[in-house]
Amino acid sequence: TRPMQKLLTGQFLRRFSSSIDANEITKFGKLSADWWNPNGAMAPLHKMNPVRVGYLRSKLCQHFNKSWISPEPFKDLRFLDVGCGAGLLTESLSRLGAQTLGIDASPSNIEVAKVHQEKDAQHLQTLTYECTTAESLIERKQDPFDAVFSLEVVEHVADIPSFLHSCVGLVKPGGAIVITTINRTAKSYLYTKIAAEYILQMVPIGTHHWDKYVTPEEIRRLLLLEGIDVRDMTGFSYNPFLGKWSLTTDLEVNYGLFGIKPLPTDIPEQSGLN
């Protein structure tokens, strides 16, 4: 079955490869079985996820005028998680009430995500997974979503402008898009390559490629070219001594952007991010 899976994966990647880096898909596919192990290769994501979800929840509740204290504030909304891996963020979004679709180009990631979903199927009935890409959803004229997320993904794609174009195309007018990634700075090289991969061994060696990191200004300009009004840029900081993540104004390592796709009659507000 493994050679057949490789063949099918290869056919899939050749068909929908405009922004896919096949090497990255293969690399993270090999980690899929360990994805839900909080002490495994994905331990940093497990620790980061509550802070990411808190940030998303705050921004989305504000934008969609939802109650922060509601256990399921996004019950009437549709979300898309692009590059969902084995579903760490995707499950969190579904638990907040949204009809959530998680997509990933790795068949093994999607398989693991579905198996984990079955462990709590009663509380994850609004969650669906599919092995596909943003480009493929555009090709089949997928109905747009209220919010599209792509977290810790853009630094692993082959064509960032094409990838973001597809993601934005899947956002409903008036909807939101959230991108999180890693900045290309000397500090990020020290933290995410030297420290995280070699000294602390938080993630496998080769997980990141510093030259593929993207600056906040590069992402912001690409989103602006797609008509997105970037409303917020926030940093995510990891304290290795406490083993905890927190929000920060420092964008030099991990950071996120929150933007809105204006309605056709809207004039984008000046966000002050010049």
C-alpha positions as CSV (number, residue, x, y, z in Angstrom):
1,T,0.0,0.0,0.0
2,R,2.9,2.4,0.7
3,P,4.1,2.4,-3.0
4,M,0.5,3.0,-4.1
5,Q,0.1,5.8,-1.6
6,K,3.3,7.4,-2.9
7,L,2.0,7.1,-6.5
8,L,-1.3,8.6,-5.6
9,T,0.3,11.4,-3.7
10,G,2.6,12.1,-6.6
11,Q,-0.3,12.3,-9.0
12,F,-2.2,14.6,-6.7
13,L,0.8,16.9,-6.3
14,R,1.4,17.1,-10.0
15,R,-2.3,18.0,-10.6
16,F,-2.5,20.7,-8.0
17,S,1.0,21.9,-7.7
18,S,0.9,25.7,-8.4
19,S,2.0,26.6,-4.9
20,I,2.8,23.1,-3.4
21,D,6.3,22.2,-2.4
22,A,6.3,18.4,-2.7
23,N,9.3,18.0,-0.5
24,E,7.6,19.9,2.3
25,I,4.4,17.8,1.9
26,T,6.4,14.6,2.2
27,K,8.4,15.9,5.2
28,F,5.3,16.8,7.2
29,G,3.4,13.8,6.0
30,K,6.0,11.6,7.7
31,L,5.3,13.5,11.0
32,S,1.5,12.9,10.8
33,A,1.4,9.9,13.1
34,D,3.0,11.9,15.9
35,W,1.0,15.1,15.2
36,W,-1.3,14.7,18.3
37,N,1.4,13.8,20.7
38,P,1.8,16.8,22.9
39,N,5.4,15.8,23.7
40,G,6.4,14.8,20.2
41,A,7.7,16.7,17.2
42,M,4.6,19.0,17.2
43,A,5.0,19.9,20.9
44,P,5.7,23.6,20.0
45,L,2.4,23.8,18.1
46,H,0.5,22.2,21.0
47,K,1.9,24.8,23.3
48,M,1.2,27.6,20.8
49,N,-2.3,26.6,19.8
50,P,-4.2,28.1,22.8
51,V,-2.6,31.5,22.2
52,R,-3.3,31.3,18.5
53,V,-6.9,30.4,19.2
54,G,-7.3,33.1,21.7
55,Y,-6.0,35.7,19.2
56,L,-8.3,34.4,16.5
57,R,-11.3,34.3,18.8
58,S,-10.7,37.9,19.9
59,K,-10.3,39.3,16.4
60,L,-13.2,37.4,14.9
61,C,-15.6,38.1,17.8
62,Q,-14.8,41.8,17.3
63,H,-15.2,41.7,13.6
64,F,-18.4,39.6,13.4
65,N,-19.8,41.2,16.5
66,K,-20.0,37.9,18.5
67,S,-20.0,37.4,22.2
68,W,-16.5,36.6,23.7
69,I,-18.1,34.7,26.6
70,S,-20.2,32.4,24.4
71,P,-18.8,28.8,24.3
72,E,-19.7,28.6,20.6
73,P,-19.6,32.2,19.3
74,F,-19.2,31.2,15.6
75,K,-22.1,28.9,15.3
76,D,-23.5,30.5,12.1
77,L,-20.2,31.0,10.4
78,R,-18.1,28.8,7.9
79,F,-14.4,28.5,8.4
80,L,-11.6,27.1,6.2
81,D,-8.2,25.9,7.6
82,V,-5.7,25.7,4.7
83,G,-2.8,23.4,5.4
84,C,-4.5,22.0,8.4
85,G,-2.0,19.2,9.1
86,A,-3.6,16.6,11.3
87,G,-6.2,19.1,12.6
88,L,-4.8,20.8,15.7
89,L,-6.2,24.2,14.9
90,T,-9.1,22.8,12.9
91,E,-10.6,21.0,15.8
92,S,-10.4,24.1,18.0
93,L,-12.3,26.1,15.4
94,S,-15.0,23.5,15.1
95,R,-15.4,23.5,18.9
96,L,-16.1,27.2,18.7
97,G,-19.2,26.3,16.7
98,A,-18.1,27.1,13.2
99,Q,-18.8,24.8,10.2
100,T,-15.2,24.1,9.6
101,L,-13.4,22.5,6.6
102,G,-9.8,21.5,7.1
103,I,-7.7,20.9,3.9
104,D,-4.2,19.6,3.5
105,A,-2.2,18.2,0.5
106,S,-0.8,15.3,2.6
107,P,-3.1,12.2,2.5
108,S,-1.5,10.9,5.7
109,N,-2.2,14.1,7.6
110,I,-5.9,14.0,6.6
111,E,-6.1,10.4,7.5
112,V,-4.7,11.1,11.0
113,A,-7.0,14.1,11.4
114,K,-10.1,12.0,10.6
115,V,-9.1,9.3,13.0
116,H,-8.6,11.8,15.8
117,Q,-11.9,13.5,15.0
118,E,-13.6,10.1,15.5
119,K,-12.4,10.0,19.1
120,D,-14.8,12.9,19.9
121,A,-17.2,12.8,17.0
122,Q,-20.1,13.9,19.1
123,H,-18.5,17.3,19.7
124,L,-17.0,17.7,16.3
125,Q,-20.0,17.2,14.0
126,T,-19.4,20.6,12.3
127,L,-15.9,19.5,11.2
128,T,-15.0,18.1,7.7
129,Y,-11.6,17.2,6.3
130,E,-10.5,16.9,2.7
131,C,-7.2,16.1,1.0
132,T,-7.0,19.0,-1.4
133,T,-5.6,22.4,-1.9
134,A,-6.8,26.0,-2.0
135,E,-6.2,26.1,-5.7
136,S,-8.4,23.0,-6.2
137,L,-11.2,24.6,-4.2
138,I,-11.0,27.7,-6.5
139,E,-11.0,25.5,-9.6
140,R,-14.2,23.8,-8.5
141,K,-15.8,27.1,-7.6
142,Q,-16.1,26.4,-3.9
143,D,-18.5,28.7,-2.1
144,P,-16.4,31.3,-0.2
145,F,-16.0,31.2,3.6
146,D,-16.6,33.7,6.4
147,A,-12.9,33.3,7.5
148,V,-9.9,31.6,6.0
149,F,-6.9,30.6,8.1
150,S,-3.4,29.5,7.1
151,L,-1.2,29.2,10.1
152,E,2.5,28.2,10.0
153,V,2.1,27.3,6.3
154,V,3.3,30.0,4.0
155,E,7.0,29.4,4.8
156,H,6.5,25.9,3.4
157,V,4.9,26.7,0.0
158,A,6.6,27.0,-3.3
159,D,4.8,30.1,-4.6
160,I,3.6,32.5,-1.9
161,P,1.8,35.0,-4.1
162,S,-0.1,32.3,-5.9
163,F,-1.0,30.6,-2.6
164,L,-2.3,33.8,-1.0
165,H,-4.2,34.7,-4.1
166,S,-6.1,31.4,-3.8
167,C,-6.7,31.8,-0.1
168,V,-8.1,35.3,-0.6
169,G,-10.3,34.0,-3.4
170,L,-11.9,31.7,-0.8
171,V,-12.8,34.5,1.5
172,K,-16.4,35.9,1.4
173,P,-16.7,39.7,0.9
174,G,-16.9,41.1,4.4
175,G,-15.0,38.0,5.7
176,A,-11.6,37.6,7.4
177,I,-8.3,36.1,6.6
178,V,-5.5,35.2,9.1
179,I,-2.0,34.3,8.2
180,T,0.7,33.3,10.8
181,T,4.3,32.6,9.9
182,I,7.9,33.4,10.7
183,N,9.8,36.6,10.0
184,R,13.1,36.5,8.1
185,T,15.5,38.1,10.6
186,A,18.7,37.3,12.4
187,K,16.7,36.8,15.5
188,S,14.4,34.3,13.8
189,Y,17.4,32.4,12.5
190,L,18.9,32.2,16.1
191,Y,15.5,31.2,17.7
192,T,14.0,28.9,15.1
193,K,17.0,27.2,13.6
194,I,19.9,27.3,16.0
195,A,18.0,27.2,19.3
196,A,14.8,25.2,18.3
197,E,16.3,22.7,16.0
198,Y,19.9,22.2,17.3
199,I,20.2,23.3,20.9
200,L,16.8,22.7,22.5
201,Q,15.8,20.1,19.9
202,M,12.2,21.3,20.1
203,V,11.5,20.3,16.4
204,P,13.3,18.0,14.0
205,I,16.4,19.4,12.2
206,G,15.4,20.7,8.8
207,T,11.8,21.6,9.9
208,H,12.5,25.2,8.8
209,H,14.3,26.9,6.0
210,W,15.3,30.5,7.0
211,D,15.5,31.7,3.4
212,K,11.8,30.8,2.9
213,Y,10.7,32.9,5.8
214,V,8.6,35.9,4.9
215,T,8.6,39.4,6.4
216,P,5.4,41.0,7.7
217,E,5.8,43.8,5.1
218,E,6.0,41.2,2.3
219,I,2.9,39.4,3.4
220,R,1.1,42.7,4.0
221,R,1.9,44.0,0.6
222,L,0.8,40.8,-1.1
223,L,-2.5,40.9,0.8
224,L,-3.0,44.5,-0.1
225,L,-2.5,43.6,-3.8
226,E,-5.3,41.1,-3.3
227,G,-7.6,43.8,-1.9
228,I,-7.3,42.8,1.7
229,D,-7.5,45.5,4.4
230,V,-4.9,44.4,6.9
231,R,-6.2,45.4,10.3
232,D,-3.7,43.9,12.7
233,M,-0.2,42.5,13.0
234,T,0.8,40.7,16.2
235,G,3.8,38.8,17.4
236,F,3.9,35.4,19.1
237,S,6.7,35.0,21.7
238,Y,8.0,31.7,23.2
239,N,9.6,31.7,26.7
240,P,11.7,28.5,26.8
241,F,12.2,28.8,30.6
242,L,8.4,28.8,31.2
243,G,7.5,26.7,28.2
244,K,4.8,29.1,27.3
245,W,3.7,31.3,24.3
246,S,2.3,34.8,24.6
247,L,1.2,37.7,22.4
248,T,3.7,40.5,21.8
249,T,4.3,43.6,19.8
250,D,7.6,42.1,18.6
251,L,7.3,40.8,15.1
252,E,10.9,39.6,14.6
253,V,10.2,35.9,14.9
254,N,6.6,34.4,14.9
255,Y,3.8,36.8,13.9
256,G,0.3,36.9,12.5
257,L,-1.7,39.2,10.3
258,F,-5.5,39.7,10.5
259,G,-7.2,41.2,7.5
260,I,-10.7,41.8,6.1
261,K,-11.9,41.4,2.5
262,P,-14.1,44.5,2.0
263,L,-17.6,44.4,0.7
264,P,-17.9,45.7,-2.9
265,T,-19.3,49.0,-1.6
266,D,-16.8,49.4,1.2
267,I,-13.9,51.8,1.1
268,P,-11.0,50.1,3.0
269,E,-10.1,51.8,6.2
270,Q,-6.7,53.1,6.8
271,S,-5.2,50.7,9.3
272,G,-2.2,52.8,10.1
273,L,0.2,49.9,9.0
274,N,2.3,51.9,6.6
